[in-house]
């Protein structure tokens, strides 16, 4: 089943994001290579493709896991969590309808 991992950043997270990004992306690339990643990306803090110094306000990952517990365990191990990028992380079941 798919699960949505919805994360909200702490204030002024851009520096922490930048530092932890390579490790964060490596985990997402593993999910992609395993065929389990539906989509992933950040929420720009302003209405712009590249928010520049405004940074990001959070992230969304939708990926396939064996269970809600497995999705939470994966989310808790995110390098952005250990780097203090996220203020909160929610994990919810997700049912793909379209496309």
C-alpha positions in Angstrom: 0.0 0.0 0.0 1.1 3.6 -0.5 1.7 6.0 2.4 1.9 9.8 2.4 4.7 11.2 4.5 3.9 14.8 5.1 6.6 16.9 6.8 6.6 20.4 8.0 9.9 22.3 8.4 11.2 24.3 11.3 11.8 28.0 10.7 14.9 28.8 8.7 15.5 25.2 7.7 17.4 25.9 4.4 20.9 25.5 5.8 20.0 22.2 7.5 18.2 21.0 4.4 21.2 21.8 2.2 23.6 19.9 4.4 21.4 16.8 4.8 20.1 16.8 1.2 22.5 14.2 -0.4 21.7 11.6 2.3 18.0 12.4 2.0 18.0 12.1 -1.8 19.9 8.8 -1.6 17.1 7.2 0.4 14.5 8.4 -2.0 16.6 7.2 -5.0 16.6 3.7 -3.3 12.8 3.7 -3.1 12.7 4.8 -6.8 15.1 2.1 -7.9 13.0 -0.5 -6.0 9.9 0.8 -7.9 8.2 1.9 -4.6 8.3 5.7 -5.0 5.2 7.4 -6.5 6.4 11.0 -5.9 8.5 13.1 -3.7 9.3 16.8 -3.4 9.5 19.9 -1.2 6.9 22.6 -0.6 8.5 26.0 -1.6 8.0 28.6 1.2 6.8 31.0 -1.5 4.9 30.7 -4.7 8.0 30.0 -6.9 9.6 27.0 -8.5 12.9 28.1 -7.0 12.2 29.9 -3.7 15.8 31.0 -3.3 16.7 32.1 0.3 13.0 31.8 1.3 13.6 28.0 1.3 11.0 25.4 1.9 8.1 24.8 4.3 8.0 21.1 4.2 8.1 17.9 2.0 5.8 15.3 0.6 6.8 11.7 -0.1 4.3 9.1 -1.4 5.8 5.6 -1.5 4.8 2.0 -1.1 5.6 0.2 2.2 4.5 -3.1 3.7 2.6 -1.4 6.5 1.9 1.9 8.3 4.5 0.9 10.9 7.2 0.3 8.2 6.4 3.7 6.6 6.7 5.4 10.0 10.0 3.7 10.7 11.3 4.8 7.3 10.2 8.3 7.9 11.7 8.5 11.4 15.1 7.5 9.9 15.1 10.3 7.3 18.4 12.4 7.5 16.2 15.5 7.6 14.7 14.3 10.9 18.2 13.8 12.5 19.4 17.1 11.0 16.5 19.0 12.7 14.9 20.1 9.4 11.4 18.9 10.3 9.3 20.2 13.1 6.7 17.5 12.5 6.2 14.4 10.3 2.8 12.7 9.7 2.4 9.4 7.9 -1.0 8.5 6.5 -2.3 5.7 4.2 -2.7 6.9 0.6 -5.0 5.4 -2.0 -4.0 6.2 -5.6 -7.0 6.9 -7.8 -5.6 9.0 -10.7 -3.7 8.9 -13.0 
